[in-house]
Amino acid sequence: MAAILSVIVLGDESGYEMGDVQKTKLAAIEAEWETQPAPAAFTLFGIPDQKAQENRFAIQIPYALGIIATRSVDKQVTGLKDLMVQHEERIRNGMKAYALLEQLRAGSTDQAVRDRFNDVKKDLGYGLLLKRYTDNVSDATEEQIALATKDSIPAVAPLYFAFRIMVACGVLMLLIIGASFWSVIRNRIGEKKWLLRAAFYGLPLPWIAVESGWFVAEYGRQPWAIGEVLPTAVANSSLTAGDLIFSMVLICGLYTLFLVAELFLMFKFARKGPSSLKTGRYHFEQSSAAIQSAR
């Protein structure tokens, strides 16, 4: 019980910090296309449309997102459209930074060049987003800048649904564990078969939540390998396709064996039931003891 509650509290704190340092990820997982007046509404359900930059069939809870994400009623949650405008400006500054860096690498000792570079170097990573479309970053076309701007935010729909799967798993675990905790306190845990079934069928929930959370964390930081410094498109290593395939096959094979062993053990001991512990506390042990006494 303490474990699931602590994870929920830490997750809320992480989401609050995300609003300060990863605004694009926050806007993406909430499919927040527009900057709403504070406090923003929370989209409980919708189908994000990346092309139209809107949510279809949206069901919203007024004020909830602003209160949850900013813990205030007067701070805005910046929408993806406004973030893309900011990113375009940073891409243009990044083009300047790239051109100035080339001059410095060529051996320029002009202090004015270094000063201008220092003014825009924080946006160099955004300029490198253009590397996907041209090697001549400093002379990129308007079309290439527009494409790089679109790349500056992740695909929204996968993040939106992965985040909600993670939260749904957390809520289900809280309900199951909470009900189990209450039943244990009342010494009635063995009387509710539906709760035992729920606990058993809920075993995959932590893994689903972890994988969904991992996806949100990693996919949500795209297009960056290092946030606002190194784009994923230019962060490739020297590993060959064969190296990657071998690693993936080895890892997947190993963890598949672990999964088979774990499922075997879980089903084996679930069929035996708690009476196999021979503590004298469970139903079938008491029945056996009564039969033996009668004899």
Buried (B, 14 or more C-beta within 10 A) or exposed (E): EEEBEEBBEEBEEEBBEBBEEBBBBBBBBBBBBBBBEBBBBBBEEBEBBBEEBBBEEBEBEEBBBBBBBBEEEEBBBBBBBBBBEBBBEBBBBBBBBBBBBEBEEEEBEEEEBBEBBEEBBBBBBBBBBBBBBBEBBBEBEEEBBBBBBBBBBBEBBBBBBBBBBBBBBBBBBBEBBEBBBEBEEEEEBBEBEEBBEBBEEBEEBBEBBEBBBEBBBEBBBBBBBEEBEBBBBEEEEEEEEEEEEEEEEEEEEEEEEEEEEEEEEEEEEEEEBBBEEEEEEBEEBEEEEEEEEEE
